[in-house]
Amino acid sequence: MLALPIDVLIRVFKELDAYDLRRCSLICRVFHETIRDTLLLQYRLELAVAGLEDGRTDCRLSIAEQLAQLKTFEQGWASLNFHQKLTVTLPYRYKWKLRGDVLAAFKTPVLFFTQLPSAVRGTPVHTWECDVEVSIQQFAIDPAQDLAVLVACAPTSDDEEWHTFLIHLRTMSTGAPHLCATDAVLSCVPIFLNTPYDLSIQIMGEFLAVLYHTPAEDSRDLLFIWDWKTGQLLILRL
């Protein structure tokens, strides 16, 4: 491959992922200098080092400008020297979550959202709210999927000491039932609620996990994992 013209080498390197690019850069001086001096290849490597992906399809910046922005972003986190500070005041006793660039809080039945500004992306602060008409016990968000998971509870018909958790799958943008969910409301097995408990929610792609934890010695923790798009309960572990 060392006999190939540089432009051909670059075309080959463009087909590689960041891991293989890094390995190629260690093979010889020609490969190292070719990768080092090609902005697109450097941009891919810097993205991988930062643990980021370039999901922008409508970006009008050149590769050089994107690489400069990425390095500014990394330096800001490394030194905690940010371009601007934003103070968001939440009323007392509001529960809140921060994921990605979105801060969410609720006071039943309203969800409040603040999309944080970014000097790198050139996006301003944006706020909105949604009345979801649900008495929320706990919640989680995933801005990448426009997903808000809202946990409510309702007594069973037989005994008011036993409740069923209802998992509402809504959009963050409007509060409406999420269109990707086959069933917009998932339910857990009945749970005895006369003891203190805590709920933890995690979203990872199509997987949704809810952990019910109680410190009571005679009670057990429960872990539920669904495919939230199909509504299938994949794991119920005591």
SELO-940890 format. One record per residue (C-alpha): z, x, y. Coordinates in nm, 4 decimals. Layout:
R, Z, X, Y $
...
//
This chain:
R, 0.0000, 0.0000, 0.0000 $
R, 0.0448, 0.2955, 0.2344 $
R, -0.3340, 0.3234, 0.2562 $
R, -0.3668, -0.0293, 0.3935 $
R, -0.4330, -0.0807, 0.7653 $
R, -0.1250, -0.1757, 0.9696 $
R, -0.2546, -0.5264, 1.0463 $
R, -0.2951, -0.5913, 0.6733 $
R, 0.0578, -0.4658, 0.6077 $
R, 0.1896, -0.7001, 0.8739 $
R, 0.0098, -0.9939, 0.7113 $
R, 0.1717, -0.9077, 0.3799 $
R, 0.5162, -0.8719, 0.5371 $
R, 0.4815, -1.2114, 0.7077 $
R, 0.4746, -1.3723, 0.3625 $
R, 0.8162, -1.2276, 0.2723 $
R, 1.1590, -1.3739, 0.3337 $
R, 1.4249, -1.1846, 0.5288 $
R, 1.5870, -1.0369, 0.2165 $
R, 1.2619, -0.8830, 0.0905 $
R, 1.1714, -0.7693, 0.4432 $
R, 1.4972, -0.5789, 0.4632 $
R, 1.4348, -0.4160, 0.1256 $
R, 1.0818, -0.3160, 0.2274 $
R, 1.2095, -0.1588, 0.5477 $
R, 1.4164, 0.0814, 0.3339 $
R, 1.1265, 0.1995, 0.1170 $
R, 0.9577, 0.4429, 0.3534 $
R, 0.9109, 0.5369, 0.7182 $
R, 0.5761, 0.3551, 0.7506 $
R, 0.7204, 0.0263, 0.6261 $
R, 1.0331, 0.0690, 0.8377 $
R, 0.8428, 0.1362, 1.1600 $
R, 0.5908, -0.1417, 1.0947 $
R, 0.8675, -0.3988, 1.0485 $
R, 1.0711, -0.2591, 1.3389 $
R, 0.7771, -0.2731, 1.5805 $
R, 0.6577, -0.6239, 1.4846 $
R, 0.8426, -0.8838, 1.6937 $
R, 0.7937, -1.1738, 1.4513 $
R, 0.9382, -0.9740, 1.1623 $
R, 1.2313, -0.8583, 1.3745 $
R, 1.2928, -1.2182, 1.4807 $
R, 1.3103, -1.3300, 1.1180 $
R, 1.5526, -1.0515, 1.0318 $
R, 1.7765, -1.1274, 1.3311 $
R, 1.7829, -1.4963, 1.2370 $
R, 1.8931, -1.4085, 0.8853 $
R, 2.1655, -1.1741, 1.0098 $
R, 2.2960, -1.4490, 1.2391 $
R, 2.2862, -1.7039, 0.9555 $
R, 2.0462, -1.9257, 1.1509 $
R, 1.7158, -2.1000, 1.0892 $
R, 1.4384, -2.1617, 1.3367 $
R, 1.3953, -2.5381, 1.3133 $
R, 1.2085, -2.5813, 1.6413 $
R, 0.8486, -2.6908, 1.5924 $
R, 0.7678, -2.7579, 1.9585 $
R, 0.9007, -2.4352, 2.1100 $
R, 0.6807, -2.3025, 2.3908 $
R, 0.8531, -1.9664, 2.4161 $
R, 0.6886, -1.6496, 2.2921 $
R, 0.8366, -1.4610, 1.9979 $
R, 0.9626, -1.1958, 2.2410 $
R, 1.1425, -1.4627, 2.4461 $
R, 1.2906, -1.6243, 2.1347 $
R, 1.4117, -1.2858, 2.0099 $
R, 1.5722, -1.2129, 2.3478 $
R, 1.7460, -1.5535, 2.3442 $
R, 1.8715, -1.4938, 1.9910 $
R, 2.0196, -1.1564, 2.0859 $
R, 2.1849, -1.3117, 2.3927 $
R, 2.3305, -1.5819, 2.1675 $
R, 2.4685, -1.3242, 1.9213 $
R, 2.6133, -1.1084, 2.1997 $
R, 2.7841, -1.4112, 2.3516 $
R, 2.9636, -1.4895, 2.0257 $
R, 3.0442, -1.1236, 1.9592 $
R, 3.2114, -1.0778, 2.2985 $
R, 3.3137, -1.4425, 2.3590 $
R, 3.1345, -1.4084, 2.6914 $
R, 2.9704, -1.7472, 2.7349 $
R, 2.7276, -1.8616, 3.0048 $
R, 2.9341, -2.1629, 3.1057 $
R, 3.2488, -2.3555, 3.0256 $
R, 3.2741, -2.7299, 2.9814 $
R, 3.5980, -2.9274, 2.9857 $
R, 3.5927, -3.2486, 2.7832 $
R, 3.8982, -3.4694, 2.8336 $
R, 3.9923, -3.6958, 2.5446 $
R, 4.2480, -3.9735, 2.5834 $
R, 4.5806, -3.9325, 2.4043 $
R, 4.5802, -3.9951, 2.0283 $
R, 4.2023, -3.9886, 1.9952 $
R, 4.0880, -3.8345, 1.6678 $
R, 3.8015, -3.5916, 1.7174 $
R, 3.5524, -3.3780, 1.5261 $
R, 3.3289, -3.0905, 1.6365 $
R, 3.0211, -3.0090, 1.4331 $
R, 2.7265, -2.8093, 1.5573 $
R, 2.6855, -2.8854, 1.9248 $
R, 2.8315, -3.2377, 1.9093 $
R, 3.1925, -3.3341, 1.9850 $
R, 3.2835, -3.6796, 1.8538 $
R, 3.5973, -3.8876, 1.9018 $
R, 3.6947, -4.2445, 1.8308 $
R, 3.9238, -4.5174, 1.9412 $
R, 3.8616, -4.8108, 1.7121 $
R, 3.6049, -4.9577, 1.7181 $
R, 3.4163, -4.7217, 1.9529 $
R, 3.2779, -4.3740, 1.8779 $
R, 3.2346, -4.1372, 2.1723 $
R, 2.9898, -3.8457, 2.1541 $
R, 2.9349, -3.5427, 2.3748 $
R, 2.6420, -3.3122, 2.3029 $
R, 2.7420, -2.9763, 2.4440 $
R, 2.4989, -2.7966, 2.6763 $
R, 2.3174, -2.4797, 2.5724 $
R, 2.1857, -2.2185, 2.8111 $
R, 1.9856, -2.0645, 2.5269 $
R, 1.8127, -2.3889, 2.4305 $
R, 1.7991, -2.5184, 2.7853 $
R, 1.9668, -2.8482, 2.6940 $
R, 2.2047, -3.0275, 2.9349 $
R, 2.5276, -3.2054, 2.8449 $
R, 2.4662, -3.5538, 2.7045 $
R, 2.7235, -3.8273, 2.6381 $
R, 2.6963, -4.1652, 2.4695 $
R, 2.9083, -4.4151, 2.2783 $
R, 2.8622, -4.6635, 1.9948 $
R, 3.0597, -4.9771, 1.9146 $
R, 3.0604, -4.9744, 1.5346 $
R, 3.2797, -5.2852, 1.4885 $
R, 3.4823, -5.1067, 1.2198 $
R, 3.8551, -5.0294, 1.2156 $
R, 3.8231, -4.6554, 1.1507 $
R, 4.0862, -4.4612, 0.9539 $
R, 3.8998, -4.1303, 0.9438 $
R, 3.5461, -4.0104, 1.0104 $
R, 3.3021, -3.7205, 0.9867 $
R, 2.9642, -3.6428, 1.1438 $
R, 2.6498, -3.4481, 1.0593 $
R, 2.4246, -3.4184, 1.3669 $
R, 2.1420, -3.2637, 1.1627 $
R, 2.1102, -3.5918, 0.9682 $
R, 2.2139, -3.8247, 1.2537 $
R, 2.4939, -3.9320, 1.0175 $
R, 2.8389, -4.0696, 1.0965 $
R, 3.0668, -4.1423, 0.7996 $
R, 3.3373, -4.3942, 0.8883 $
R, 3.6260, -4.4676, 0.6525 $
R, 3.7990, -4.8040, 0.6801 $
R, 4.0337, -4.9766, 0.4379 $
R, 4.0805, -5.3358, 0.3328 $
R, 4.3455, -5.4952, 0.1099 $
R, 4.2397, -5.6073, -0.2344 $
R, 4.2368, -5.9777, -0.2990 $
R, 4.5215, -5.9545, -0.5528 $
R, 4.7819, -5.7333, -0.3828 $
R, 4.8073, -5.6317, -0.0186 $
R, 4.9864, -5.3090, -0.1149 $
R, 4.6639, -5.1904, -0.2784 $
R, 4.3670, -5.1146, -0.0572 $
R, 4.0056, -5.0165, -0.1096 $
R, 3.8515, -4.7546, 0.1146 $
R, 3.5155, -4.8605, 0.2514 $
R, 3.2798, -4.5769, 0.3490 $
R, 3.0411, -4.6897, 0.6215 $
R, 2.7242, -4.4831, 0.6658 $
R, 2.6005, -4.5142, 1.0242 $
R, 2.3707, -4.3317, 1.2614 $
R, 2.5297, -4.1273, 1.5359 $
R, 2.2564, -4.2226, 1.7801 $
R, 2.3008, -4.6011, 1.7654 $
R, 2.5898, -4.6830, 1.5305 $
R, 2.3553, -4.8877, 1.3109 $
R, 2.3524, -4.8606, 0.9294 $
R, 2.1756, -4.5405, 0.8282 $
R, 1.8213, -4.6066, 0.7098 $
R, 1.8332, -4.3242, 0.4536 $
R, 2.1240, -4.4897, 0.2719 $
R, 2.0351, -4.7314, -0.0055 $
R, 2.3780, -4.8906, 0.0383 $
R, 2.5250, -4.8560, 0.3884 $
R, 2.8796, -4.9223, 0.2589 $
R, 3.0342, -4.7313, -0.0325 $
R, 3.3703, -4.8223, -0.1856 $
R, 3.6482, -4.6336, -0.3672 $
R, 3.8804, -4.7492, -0.6423 $
R, 4.1885, -4.9392, -0.5152 $
R, 4.4603, -4.7057, -0.3808 $
R, 4.8302, -4.7690, -0.3248 $
R, 4.8936, -4.7223, 0.0481 $
R, 5.2727, -4.7606, 0.0727 $
R, 5.3075, -4.3787, 0.0779 $
R, 5.1897, -4.1290, 0.3413 $
R, 4.8392, -4.0023, 0.2785 $
R, 4.5636, -3.7932, 0.4307 $
R, 4.1860, -3.8194, 0.4045 $
R, 3.9436, -3.5271, 0.4213 $
R, 3.5674, -3.5797, 0.4457 $
R, 3.2910, -3.3243, 0.3907 $
R, 2.9139, -3.3728, 0.4217 $
R, 2.6684, -3.1272, 0.2675 $
R, 2.3097, -3.2454, 0.2644 $
R, 2.2926, -3.5568, 0.0501 $
R, 2.6432, -3.4991, -0.0905 $
R, 2.9455, -3.6749, 0.0575 $
R, 3.2988, -3.5856, -0.0545 $
R, 3.6191, -3.7743, 0.0275 $
R, 3.9576, -3.6331, -0.0759 $
R, 4.2592, -3.8659, -0.0815 $
R, 4.5807, -3.6617, -0.0692 $
R, 4.9389, -3.7785, -0.0798 $
R, 5.2566, -3.5655, -0.0982 $
R, 5.4331, -3.8249, -0.3149 $
R, 5.5401, -3.6738, -0.6477 $
R, 5.4442, -3.9799, -0.8497 $
R, 5.0949, -4.0054, -0.6975 $
R, 4.7765, -3.8152, -0.7649 $
R, 4.5109, -3.6779, -0.5344 $
R, 4.1682, -3.8344, -0.5757 $
R, 3.8339, -3.6659, -0.5119 $
R, 3.5192, -3.8761, -0.4727 $
R, 3.1713, -3.7214, -0.4427 $
R, 2.8650, -3.9384, -0.3821 $
R, 2.4978, -3.8930, -0.3271 $
R, 2.5207, -4.0918, -0.0043 $
R, 2.1484, -4.1601, 0.0076 $
R, 2.1337, -4.3307, -0.3326 $
R, 2.4938, -4.4549, -0.3330 $
R, 2.5601, -4.2985, -0.6757 $
R, 2.9170, -4.1851, -0.7401 $
R, 2.8741, -3.8411, -0.8959 $
R, 3.2367, -3.7304, -0.9375 $
R, 3.5711, -3.9108, -0.9500 $
R, 3.8448, -3.6600, -1.0226 $
R, 4.2168, -3.7274, -1.0457 $
//
